[in-house]
C-alpha cells in the first residue's frame, strides 16, 4: 500500500527521496520502494522519518495491509510429492511472488548497510583490555 501521507508531506516540505534516504541510512531505490509500499517501513524508521520531516508520526504513518502467504507445496498438503515421507532436494522458489522476493531483497540490502555502518562504528571504538 502506497504511503501517500508520507509522500505528500515529503513533497510539501520540499525534500527529495534521496535526502530522506540519506537521513534514514538507506539507498534511494530502497526508500522509493518503502514509500510506494513495496517494502515495509519499521517503527524505528517511522520515528526517524517524522523527526526528519518535523511532524508527529501520526501525520505520516499508514499501516501496512496484511499479507497472507499460503504455501501448499509441502508434501503434507500436496499430492504431487514424489513419495510420502521422503524429503527431496527440490526447491519451490518459483512459487514465491516477485513482490515478496523484492521485499526480502530490500531487507537484505538494509541489513548489509547496517552491518557496514556498525563495522565502521566498531573501528572507531577503543580496543578493550585482555
C-alpha positions as a Markdown table, in Angstrom:
| # | Residue | x | y | z |
|---|---|---|---|---|
| 1 | Unk | 0.0 | 0.0 | 0.0 |
| 2 | Unk | 1.4 | 3.3 | -1.1 |
| 3 | Unk | 2.4 | 5.7 | 1.8 |
| 4 | Unk | 0.5 | 8.6 | 0.4 |
| 5 | Unk | 0.6 | 10.7 | 3.6 |
| 6 | Unk | 4.4 | 10.3 | 3.8 |
| 7 | Unk | 4.9 | 11.2 | 0.1 |
| 8 | Unk | 2.6 | 14.3 | 0.2 |
| 9 | Unk | 4.3 | 15.7 | 3.4 |
| 10 | Unk | 7.8 | 15.0 | 2.0 |
| 11 | Unk | 6.9 | 16.9 | -1.2 |
| 12 | Unk | 5.2 | 19.7 | 0.7 |
| 13 | Unk | 8.4 | 20.2 | 2.8 |
| 14 | Unk | 10.5 | 20.2 | -0.4 |
| 15 | Unk | 12.6 | 17.1 | 0.2 |
| 16 | Unk | 13.7 | 14.6 | -2.4 |
| 17 | Unk | 13.6 | 10.9 | -1.9 |
| 18 | Unk | 17.4 | 11.0 | -1.9 |
| 19 | Unk | 17.5 | 13.4 | 1.0 |
| 20 | Unk | 15.1 | 11.3 | 3.1 |
| 21 | Unk | 17.0 | 8.1 | 2.1 |
| 22 | Unk | 20.3 | 9.6 | 3.3 |
| 23 | Unk | 18.7 | 10.6 | 6.6 |
| 24 | Unk | 17.4 | 7.1 | 7.3 |
| 25 | Unk | 20.7 | 5.5 | 6.1 |
| 26 | Unk | 19.3 | 3.6 | 3.0 |
| 27 | Unk | 19.7 | 4.0 | -0.7 |
| 28 | Unk | 17.2 | 5.9 | -2.7 |
| 29 | Unk | 15.8 | 2.9 | -4.5 |
| 30 | Unk | 15.1 | 1.2 | -1.2 |
| 31 | Unk | 13.4 | 4.3 | 0.1 |
| 32 | Unk | 11.4 | 4.6 | -3.0 |
| 33 | Unk | 10.1 | 1.0 | -2.5 |
| 34 | Unk | 9.3 | 1.9 | 1.1 |
| 35 | Unk | 7.3 | 5.0 | 0.0 |
| 36 | Unk | 5.5 | 3.0 | -2.7 |
| 37 | Unk | 4.6 | 0.3 | -0.2 |
| 38 | Unk | 6.6 | -2.4 | -1.7 |
| 39 | Unk | 9.0 | -2.6 | 1.3 |
| 40 | Unk | 7.8 | -2.4 | 4.9 |
| 41 | Unk | 8.8 | 0.6 | 7.0 |
| 42 | Unk | 9.7 | -0.4 | 10.5 |
| 43 | Unk | 8.8 | 1.5 | 13.7 |
| 44 | Unk | 12.3 | 3.0 | 14.1 |
| 45 | Unk | 12.2 | 4.3 | 10.5 |
| 46 | Unk | 8.8 | 5.9 | 11.1 |
| 47 | Unk | 10.3 | 7.7 | 14.1 |
| 48 | Unk | 13.3 | 8.9 | 12.0 |
| 49 | Unk | 11.1 | 10.0 | 9.1 |
| 50 | Unk | 8.8 | 12.0 | 11.5 |
| 51 | Unk | 11.9 | 13.6 | 13.1 |
| 52 | Unk | 13.4 | 14.5 | 9.7 |
| 53 | Unk | 10.1 | 15.9 | 8.4 |
| 54 | Unk | 9.5 | 17.7 | 11.7 |
| 55 | Unk | 6.0 | 16.2 | 12.1 |
| 56 | Unk | 4.3 | 13.8 | 14.5 |
| 57 | Unk | 4.5 | 10.2 | 13.4 |
| 58 | Unk | 0.7 | 10.2 | 13.2 |
| 59 | Unk | 0.8 | 12.7 | 10.4 |
| 60 | Unk | 2.8 | 10.3 | 8.1 |
| 61 | Unk | 2.1 | 6.8 | 9.4 |
| 62 | Unk | -0.1 | 4.5 | 7.4 |
| 63 | Unk | -0.5 | 0.8 | 8.4 |
| 64 | Unk | 0.6 | -1.9 | 6.0 |
| 65 | Unk | -2.0 | -4.1 | 4.6 |
| 66 | Unk | -1.9 | -7.6 | 6.0 |
| 67 | Unk | -0.3 | -10.1 | 3.6 |
| 68 | Unk | -1.1 | -13.8 | 3.9 |
| 69 | Unk | 1.2 | -16.3 | 2.2 |
| 70 | Unk | -0.1 | -19.8 | 1.8 |
| 71 | Unk | 2.3 | -22.5 | 0.8 |
| 72 | Unk | 0.6 | -25.6 | -0.3 |
| 73 | Unk | 3.7 | -27.2 | -1.8 |
| 74 | Unk | 4.7 | -29.0 | 1.3 |
| 75 | Unk | 4.3 | -32.8 | 0.8 |
| 76 | Unk | 1.7 | -33.0 | 3.6 |
| 77 | Unk | -0.6 | -30.7 | 1.6 |
| 78 | Unk | 0.3 | -31.7 | -1.9 |
| 79 | Unk | -0.5 | -34.9 | -3.7 |
| 80 | Unk | 2.3 | -34.2 | -6.3 |
| 81 | Unk | 5.0 | -35.2 | -3.8 |
| 82 | Unk | 7.4 | -37.9 | -5.1 |
| 83 | Unk | 6.6 | -40.2 | -2.2 |
| 84 | Unk | 5.1 | -39.6 | 1.2 |
| 85 | Unk | 7.6 | -39.1 | 4.0 |
| 86 | Unk | 10.6 | -38.7 | 1.7 |
| 87 | Unk | 12.4 | -35.4 | 1.8 |
| 88 | Unk | 13.7 | -34.4 | -1.6 |
| 89 | Unk | 16.2 | -31.7 | -2.6 |
| 90 | Unk | 13.5 | -29.8 | -4.6 |
| 91 | Unk | 13.3 | -26.0 | -4.3 |
| 92 | Unk | 9.9 | -24.3 | -5.0 |
| 93 | Unk | 11.2 | -20.8 | -5.2 |
| 94 | Unk | 9.4 | -20.3 | -8.5 |
| 95 | Unk | 6.2 | -20.1 | -6.5 |
| 96 | Unk | 7.3 | -17.1 | -4.4 |
| 97 | Unk | 5.6 | -13.9 | -5.6 |
| 98 | Unk | 8.0 | -11.3 | -7.0 |
| 99 | Unk | 6.9 | -8.7 | -4.5 |
| 100 | Unk | 7.9 | -10.9 | -1.6 |
| 101 | Unk | 11.3 | -11.6 | -3.2 |
| 102 | Unk | 11.8 | -7.8 | -3.7 |
| 103 | Unk | 10.7 | -7.1 | -0.2 |
| 104 | Unk | 13.3 | -9.6 | 1.2 |
| 105 | Unk | 16.0 | -8.2 | -1.1 |
| 106 | Unk | 15.2 | -4.8 | 0.3 |
| 107 | Unk | 15.6 | -6.1 | 3.9 |
| 108 | Unk | 18.9 | -7.8 | 2.9 |
| 109 | Unk | 20.2 | -4.6 | 1.4 |
| 110 | Unk | 19.2 | -2.7 | 4.6 |
| 111 | Unk | 20.9 | -5.3 | 6.8 |
| 112 | Unk | 24.1 | -5.2 | 4.8 |
| 113 | Unk | 24.1 | -1.4 | 5.0 |
| 114 | Unk | 23.5 | -1.6 | 8.8 |
| 115 | Unk | 26.3 | -4.2 | 9.1 |
| 116 | Unk | 28.8 | -1.9 | 7.3 |
| 117 | Unk | 27.8 | 1.1 | 9.4 |
| 118 | Unk | 28.3 | -0.9 | 12.6 |
| 119 | Unk | 31.7 | -2.2 | 11.4 |
| 120 | Unk | 32.8 | 1.4 | 10.8 |
| 121 | Unk | 31.5 | 2.3 | 14.2 |
| 122 | Unk | 33.4 | -0.5 | 15.8 |
| 123 | Unk | 36.6 | 0.6 | 14.1 |
| 124 | Unk | 36.3 | 3.9 | 16.0 |
| 125 | Unk | 35.9 | 2.3 | 19.4 |
| 126 | Unk | 39.0 | 1.8 | 21.7 |
| 127 | Unk | 40.1 | -1.8 | 22.0 |
| 128 | Unk | 39.3 | -3.5 | 25.3 |
| 129 | Unk | 42.0 | -4.9 | 27.7 |
| 130 | Unk | 42.5 | -8.6 | 27.9 |
